[in-house]
Amino acid sequence: MSLQDYKSFEPVKAKHEIVFIGRSNVGKSTIMRELIGAKVKVGRRPGVTQKPNYYQFGDLLITDMPGYGYMKGVDRAKQERIKDLIVKYFEDNASRILCAVQVVDAKAFADIVDRWDGRGEIPIDIELNDFLYDLDLDVIVAVNKMDKIHPSAWDEFLDGICDRLHMLPPWNQWTDKVAPIVAKKGEINVLGKLLRERLRKAGLEKYVNVINVKQGLSSK
């Protein structure tokens, strides 16, 4: 069955869900591997994941959504179709989504957003973030690939990301919603702790250990 045949992504029954969303090649699949030990296909080519990857833990579903934006070898119409299906998925399942984790690239995010702004267009990343908040979802911004930023510039970059996402800087007043990580090095501690907090808050203590807490980023 081709993507065009789908009116929505395949339904998976669950009472609670955590969804990961972000641009293609931003590191979502690596995060899933480190965070829950998922055996997922990880590649350098944008667009490897074109339909959701689901990981079921009893009544808890953890979902890795397809990346949006540029996908090498994927025509524009199909990219738009994937985007539409992502939107429909969130609309259809908003009532069970405990948290949406929007993954962004620490170094590239500001440049991408500013380039779209410069053309007088709403950046997809901002449009998505606004959409998630319009659905009244709890959103965590996972800022991946922090190792590409010199430690002395972390605050500047994180402030810039928050500012573009309509979150008043400084970023460190948003530590319950912003998680700087380096997934490829297993430095996911900040994100893991935030997700465990969400599970506890929802009364889902039995699923807390599904989320791995390894190590954090080195201090500046």
C-alpha positions as CSV (number, residue, x, y, z in Angstrom):
1,M,0.0,0.0,0.0
2,S,1.4,3.4,-1.0
3,L,1.4,6.4,1.3
4,Q,-1.2,8.0,-1.0
5,D,-3.6,5.2,-0.1
6,Y,-3.6,6.1,3.6
7,K,-6.2,8.5,4.9
8,S,-4.4,8.3,8.3
9,F,-1.5,6.4,9.8
10,E,-2.4,3.0,11.1
11,P,-4.3,3.1,14.4
12,V,-2.6,1.6,17.5
13,K,-4.7,1.1,20.6
14,A,-3.4,2.7,23.8
15,K,-4.6,4.8,26.7
16,H,-1.5,7.0,26.9
17,E,1.1,8.2,24.4
18,I,4.3,10.1,24.1
19,V,5.1,11.3,20.6
20,F,8.4,12.4,19.1
21,I,8.3,14.8,16.2
22,G,10.9,16.8,14.4
23,R,12.7,17.5,11.1
24,S,14.2,14.7,9.1
25,N,17.7,13.8,10.2
26,V,17.4,15.6,13.5
27,G,18.2,12.5,15.5
28,K,14.8,11.2,16.6
29,S,15.6,7.6,15.9
30,T,18.8,7.8,17.8
31,I,17.0,9.4,20.7
32,M,14.5,6.5,20.6
33,R,17.3,4.0,20.7
34,E,19.0,5.6,23.6
35,L,15.9,6.5,25.5
36,I,13.9,3.3,25.4
37,G,16.4,0.8,23.9
38,A,14.4,0.6,20.7
39,K,16.0,-1.2,17.8
40,V,15.4,1.3,15.0
41,K,16.9,2.0,11.6
42,V,19.2,5.0,11.9
43,G,20.7,6.5,8.8
44,R,22.4,9.6,7.5
45,R,19.9,10.1,4.7
46,P,17.0,12.3,5.6
47,G,13.6,10.7,5.2
48,V,14.4,7.1,6.4
49,T,11.2,7.1,8.5
50,Q,8.2,7.8,6.4
51,K,5.5,6.2,8.7
52,P,5.4,6.1,12.5
53,N,7.4,3.7,14.5
54,Y,5.4,2.5,17.4
55,Y,6.7,1.0,20.7
56,Q,4.1,-0.5,23.0
57,F,4.5,-0.9,26.8
58,G,1.2,-2.1,28.1
59,D,-1.2,0.9,27.9
60,L,1.7,3.3,27.0
61,L,2.5,3.9,23.4
62,I,5.8,5.7,22.4
63,T,5.7,6.9,18.9
64,D,8.4,8.1,16.6
65,M,6.7,10.2,13.9
66,P,8.1,10.6,10.4
67,G,10.4,13.6,9.9
68,Y,9.1,16.6,8.2
69,G,10.9,19.1,5.9
70,Y,13.5,18.0,3.4
71,M,13.8,14.3,2.5
72,K,16.4,13.2,0.0
73,G,14.8,11.1,-2.7
74,V,11.2,11.9,-1.6
75,D,9.2,14.2,-4.0
76,R,7.6,17.3,-2.7
77,A,4.0,16.0,-3.0
78,K,4.9,13.0,-0.8
79,Q,6.6,15.3,1.7
80,E,3.4,17.4,1.9
81,R,1.3,14.2,2.3
82,I,3.4,13.1,5.2
83,K,3.0,16.5,6.8
84,D,-0.8,16.3,6.4
85,L,-0.9,12.8,8.0
86,I,1.2,14.0,10.9
87,V,-1.2,16.8,11.6
88,K,-4.2,14.4,11.3
89,Y,-2.5,12.0,13.7
90,F,-2.1,14.6,16.4
91,E,-5.7,15.8,15.9
92,D,-7.1,12.3,16.2
93,N,-5.0,11.3,19.2
94,A,-4.6,14.5,21.2
95,S,-6.8,13.3,24.1
96,R,-4.3,10.4,24.9
97,I,-1.1,12.2,24.3
98,L,0.7,12.9,27.6
99,C,3.5,14.8,25.9
100,A,4.9,15.8,22.5
101,V,8.6,15.9,22.2
102,Q,9.7,18.3,19.4
103,V,13.3,17.5,18.5
104,V,15.4,20.3,17.0
105,D,19.0,20.6,15.8
106,A,20.9,22.9,18.2
107,K,23.1,24.5,15.6
108,A,20.8,24.5,12.5
109,F,17.5,25.5,14.1
110,A,17.9,29.3,14.1
111,D,19.4,29.4,10.6
112,I,16.5,27.4,9.2
113,V,13.8,29.5,10.9
114,D,15.4,32.8,9.9
115,R,15.8,31.6,6.3
116,W,12.0,30.9,6.1
117,D,11.2,34.2,7.9
118,G,13.4,36.0,5.3
119,R,11.2,34.6,2.5
120,G,8.1,35.9,4.3
121,E,7.0,32.3,5.1
122,I,6.1,30.7,8.4
123,P,8.8,28.1,9.3
124,I,7.5,24.6,9.5
125,D,9.1,24.2,13.0
126,I,7.2,27.2,14.3
127,E,4.0,26.2,12.6
128,L,4.2,22.8,14.2
129,N,5.0,24.1,17.7
130,D,2.1,26.5,17.5
131,F,-0.2,23.7,16.3
132,L,0.8,21.5,19.3
133,Y,0.1,24.3,21.7
134,D,-3.2,25.0,20.0
135,L,-4.2,21.3,20.7
136,D,-3.3,22.1,24.4
137,L,-0.6,19.5,24.4
138,D,2.3,19.4,26.9
139,V,5.4,20.1,24.7
140,I,9.1,19.4,25.5
141,V,11.7,20.8,23.1
142,A,14.6,18.4,22.9
143,V,17.6,20.4,21.6
144,N,19.8,17.7,20.1
145,K,23.4,17.8,18.9
146,M,24.5,20.2,21.6
147,D,28.1,18.9,21.0
148,K,28.2,21.0,17.9
149,I,28.0,24.1,20.0
150,H,30.9,25.4,22.0
151,P,30.0,25.2,25.7
152,S,30.6,28.9,26.1
153,A,27.8,29.6,23.5
154,W,25.2,27.2,24.9
155,D,23.1,29.9,26.6
156,E,23.2,32.1,23.5
157,F,22.0,29.3,21.2
158,L,19.3,28.0,23.7
159,D,18.1,31.6,24.2
160,G,17.8,32.0,20.5
161,I,15.8,28.8,20.1
162,C,13.4,29.7,22.9
163,D,12.9,33.2,21.4
164,R,12.0,31.8,18.0
165,L,9.5,29.4,19.7
166,H,7.8,32.4,21.5
167,M,9.3,31.4,24.8
168,L,10.7,34.4,26.5
169,P,14.5,34.0,27.2
170,P,16.5,33.2,29.2
171,W,16.1,29.5,28.4
172,N,16.9,28.3,31.9
173,Q,13.5,29.5,33.1
174,W,12.1,26.8,30.8
175,T,14.0,23.8,32.2
176,D,10.7,21.9,32.5
177,K,10.2,22.3,28.8
178,V,13.6,22.5,27.2
179,A,16.1,19.6,27.2
180,P,19.6,20.0,25.8
181,I,20.9,16.6,24.8
182,V,23.5,14.7,22.6
183,A,21.7,11.6,21.7
184,K,24.5,9.9,19.7
185,K,26.7,10.0,22.9
186,G,23.8,8.8,25.1
187,E,23.6,12.2,26.9
188,I,19.9,12.1,27.3
189,N,19.6,12.5,31.1
190,V,17.7,15.8,31.0
191,L,15.1,14.6,28.6
192,G,14.7,11.3,30.4
193,K,14.1,13.0,33.7
194,L,11.4,15.3,32.2
195,L,9.6,12.3,30.6
196,R,9.7,10.4,33.9
197,E,8.2,13.4,35.6
198,R,5.3,13.4,33.1
199,L,4.6,9.8,33.7
200,R,4.6,10.2,37.5
201,K,2.3,13.2,37.2
202,A,-0.1,11.1,35.1
203,G,-0.1,8.4,37.7
204,L,1.9,6.0,35.5
205,E,4.7,5.2,37.9
206,K,4.7,1.6,36.6
207,Y,6.1,2.9,33.2
208,V,8.8,5.2,34.6
209,N,11.5,2.6,34.1
210,V,10.7,2.4,30.4
211,I,12.5,5.6,30.0
212,N,16.3,5.3,30.4
213,V,18.2,7.9,32.3
214,K,21.9,7.6,31.5
215,Q,24.1,10.6,31.7
216,G,23.8,14.4,31.2
217,L,25.8,16.9,29.3
218,S,29.2,18.0,30.6
219,S,29.0,21.2,32.6
220,K,30.3,24.4,31.1
